[in-house]
Amino acid sequence: MFEPDRGSGLIQWGGDQTEGEYYWLAERAVEPDRWPVVARWDATEPWHQLDM
């Protein structure tokens, strides 16, 4: 999870009914409106990074 004093981490902002998980990939040195989203659609899937 994200700890600002450590630099980077994940902030969960959503989920869905089919076990999907959605997070901001937070980075202390990057403006929040530039953070990418990381997601996976179920626990067996790899993570996907989506640049916003």
Secondary structure, 3 states (H helix, E strand, C coil): CCCHHHCEEEEEEEECCCCCEEEEEEECCCCHHHCCEEEECCCCCCCEEECC
